[in-house]
Amino acid sequence: MRLLIAEDDKALGLFLRRGLEADGHRVRVALDGGAAVEAFREDLPDLTILDLNLPVKDGESVLDEVRLVSADLPVMVLTARQEVDTRVRCLDRGADDLMTKPFSLHELRARCRALLRRKREARLALRAGDLELDRLEHSARRAGQPIVLTNKEFALLEHLMLNRGQCVSRVELLDSVWNMEPVQTTNVVDVYVNYLRRKLNDPAPGKLIRTVRGQGYLVPSEAELSLAAALQTPAAGAHATSQIYQVN
């Protein structure tokens, strides 16, 4: 899932990023309040972890602004402030949870999971035909059978399924999944698409992951998948036509 950390302490931000990436999440770190608001508007993250003592814009101002963008996406405040008034004010302004520093990373990860489970809008389960992705459990199944994916394979498939019906360019995938600038000499996206196709039993040119020549890749919409399945069963279609004719 996509997480945003707004934390001006670089060492703490890196610590949080590594801990949450270990759970398979894609994490973006913003070092000041202005960057945090901009990142929130761009990514609409599934969860935001927000420090209050941020430069440029303080955390409470950031909280106000992100709530104008979305009233539903979960926000957890992480702060060294101990005053009860601060906690009450943050909760009243729209924070979903609050933890004080110092904190346990183990507890923070558990609270993140709880927030994501409570927010139905987070789209925890993604489906395409008989393929299902559980974004919280970081698991994949096709036709009920589990598929073991690496973190990068899961992140690639998740990004494609979040953009179902739309072609996603290699440049966007490099940026979103690998945090890489476009490099003409790399074919890492194509290599990982091939890995996914083998594991999903979806050989090129692919039914679940389609190649859009010269542009990128897409996971078709449900309507397209249903139409493709119908076209592959002409006998069933002919029988249905016959039945309609007899009724008329």
C-alpha positions in Angstrom: 0.0 0.0 0.0 1.1 3.6 -0.4 2.2 5.3 2.8 3.3 8.9 3.4 5.6 9.9 6.3 5.9 13.6 7.1 8.9 13.8 9.4 11.7 16.3 9.5 14.1 14.1 11.4 15.9 12.3 8.5 17.2 9.4 10.6 13.7 8.7 12.1 12.1 9.0 8.6 14.6 6.5 7.3 13.9 4.2 10.2 10.2 4.3 9.7 10.5 3.9 5.9 12.6 0.8 6.3 10.3 -0.7 8.9 7.2 -0.1 6.8 8.8 -1.2 3.5 9.6 -4.5 5.2 5.9 -5.0 5.3 5.7 -4.5 1.5 4.4 -1.0 1.6 5.6 1.8 -0.8 6.7 4.7 1.4 7.3 8.3 0.5 9.0 10.6 3.1 8.4 14.4 3.2 10.8 16.5 5.3 8.6 19.6 5.7 4.9 20.5 5.9 4.7 22.0 2.5 6.2 18.9 0.8 3.8 16.8 2.9 0.7 18.5 1.6 2.0 18.4 -2.0 2.8 14.7 -1.7 -0.6 14.0 -0.2 -2.3 15.7 -3.1 -0.2 13.8 -5.7 -0.4 10.3 -4.2 -3.6 10.2 -2.0 -1.8 7.8 0.2 -3.6 4.9 1.9 -2.1 6.1 5.2 -0.2 9.2 6.4 2.1 9.3 9.4 2.3 12.9 10.5 4.8 14.6 12.8 3.6 17.9 14.4 6.9 19.8 14.6 7.5 20.3 10.9 9.2 23.3 9.2 7.5 25.4 6.5 4.0 24.3 7.7 3.5 22.8 11.2 1.7 19.4 11.4 -1.6 20.8 12.6 -1.8 23.0 9.5 -0.9 20.1 7.3 -3.7 18.1 9.0 -6.2 20.8 8.2 -5.1 21.0 4.5 -5.1 17.2 3.9 -8.6 17.0 5.4 -9.8 19.5 2.8 -8.4 17.1 0.1 -9.8 13.9 1.7 -11.9 13.4 4.8 -11.5 9.7 4.7 -7.9 8.6 4.1 -6.3 7.6 7.5 -3.9 10.0 9.3 -1.8 9.0 12.3 -0.1 11.7 14.3 3.3 10.8 15.7 4.6 13.5 18.1 6.9 14.1 21.1 4.3 16.5 22.6 2.7 15.1 25.7 -0.1 17.6 26.4 -3.6 16.3 26.5 -4.8 19.5 24.8 -2.6 18.7 21.8 -4.0 15.2 21.4 -7.6 16.4 21.7 -7.0 19.2 19.2 -5.5 16.8 16.6 -8.3 14.3 17.0 -10.9 17.0 16.7 -9.2 18.2 13.5 -9.5 14.9 11.9 -6.6 12.6 13.0 -7.6 9.0 13.2 -5.0 8.0 15.8 -2.1 9.5 17.7 1.2 8.0 19.1 3.7 9.8 21.3 7.5 9.5 21.0 9.4 7.5 22.0 7.4 4.6 20.4 7.5 1.0 19.5 7.8 0.3 15.8 6.1 -3.0 16.4 3.1 -1.2 17.9 3.1 1.5 15.2 2.9 -1.2 12.5 0.0 -2.9 14.3 -1.8 0.4 14.6 -1.3 1.1 10.9 -2.8 -2.3 10.1 -5.8 -1.6 12.3 -6.4 1.8 10.7 -6.3 0.3 7.2 -8.7 -2.4 8.2 -11.2 0.1 9.5 -11.1 2.3 6.4 -13.2 0.5 3.8 -12.4 3.3 1.3 -8.7 2.1 1.3 -9.6 -0.6 -1.3 -7.9 -3.4 0.6 -8.8 -6.1 -1.9 -8.2 -5.7 -5.7 -9.7 -8.1 -8.2 -9.3 -8.7 -11.9 -11.1 -11.8 -13.2 -10.0 -14.7 -11.0 -7.0 -12.8 -9.7 -7.2 -11.3 -6.2 -4.7 -9.1 -4.3 -5.0 -8.5 -0.6 -3.2 -5.2 0.0 -3.1 -5.5 3.8 -2.0 -9.1 4.0 0.3 -8.6 1.0 -0.9 -11.8 -0.7 -2.1 -12.9 -4.1 -4.4 -15.7 -5.3 -5.6 -16.8 -8.7 -8.6 -19.1 -9.0 -8.3 -19.6 -5.2 -4.7 -20.8 -5.4 -2.0 -18.7 -3.6 0.8 -17.1 -5.6 4.1 -16.2 -3.9 5.3 -12.8 -5.0 8.3 -10.7 -4.1 7.8 -7.2 -2.7 8.6 -5.6 -6.1 6.4 -8.1 -8.0 3.5 -7.3 -5.6 4.1 -3.6 -5.9 4.1 -3.7 -9.7 0.9 -5.8 -9.9 -0.7 -3.6 -7.2 0.0 -0.4 -9.2 -1.3 -1.9 -12.4 -4.5 -3.1 -10.7 -5.1 0.3 -9.0 -5.1 1.7 -12.5 -7.3 -0.9 -14.1 -8.4 -0.1 -17.6 -5.6 2.5 -18.1 -2.3 2.0 -19.7 0.6 2.7 -17.3 3.8 3.8 -18.9 7.2 2.3 -18.0 8.3 5.7 -16.9 5.5 5.9 -14.3 6.2 2.3 -13.1 9.9 3.1 -12.7 9.0 6.1 -10.6 6.2 4.6 -8.5 7.5 1.1 -8.0 11.3 1.5 -8.1 11.7 5.2 -7.2 13.9 5.5 -10.2 14.4 8.2 -12.8 13.7 7.2 -16.4 16.8 5.4 -17.8 16.8 4.4 -21.4 19.2 1.5 -20.8 17.1 -0.3 -18.1 14.5 -3.0 -18.9 13.7 -3.7 -15.3 9.9 -3.1 -15.9 9.8 -5.6 -18.8 11.8 -8.2 -16.8 9.4 -8.0 -13.8 6.3 -8.1 -16.0 7.7 -11.4 -17.4 8.2 -12.7 -13.9 4.6 -11.9 -13.0 3.3 -13.5 -16.2 5.1 -16.7 -15.4 3.7 -16.8 -11.9 0.2 -15.9 -13.0 0.2 -18.3 -15.9 -0.5 -15.4 -18.2 1.9 -15.8 -21.1 2.7 -12.9 -23.5 0.9 -11.0 -24.9 -1.1 -11.5 -21.8 -4.8 -11.5 -20.8 -4.4 -10.2 -17.3 -1.4 -8.0 -18.0 -1.5 -6.7 -21.5 1.2 -5.0 -23.4 0.3 -1.7 -25.1 2.9 -1.4 -27.8 5.2 1.6 -27.4 3.3 2.8 -24.3 3.4 0.4 -21.4 1.1 -2.2 -19.7 -2.4 -2.4 -18.4 -4.7 -4.7 -16.5 -8.1 -4.7 -18.4 -11.3 -3.5 -16.9 -13.8 -6.1 -15.7 -16.0 -5.5 -18.7 -13.1 -6.2 -21.1 -12.1 -9.4 -19.2 -15.8 -10.6 -19.3 -16.0 -9.8 -23.0 -12.8 -11.7 -23.7 -14.0 -14.7 -21.8 -17.3 -14.7 -23.7 -15.6 -14.6 -27.0 -13.5 -17.6 -26.0 -16.7 -19.7 -25.5 -18.5 -19.7 -28.8 -20.5 -22.8 -28.0 -22.0 -21.3 -25.0 -22.8 -18.2 -26.9 -24.5 -20.2 -29.8 -26.5 -22.1 -27.3 -27.7 -18.9 -25.6 -28.7 -17.5 -29.0 -30.6 -20.6 -29.8 -32.6 -20.4 -26.6 -33.5 -16.7 -27.2 -34.7 -17.6 -30.7 -36.9 -20.4 -29.5 -38.5 -18.2 -26.8 -39.3 -15.5 -29.4 
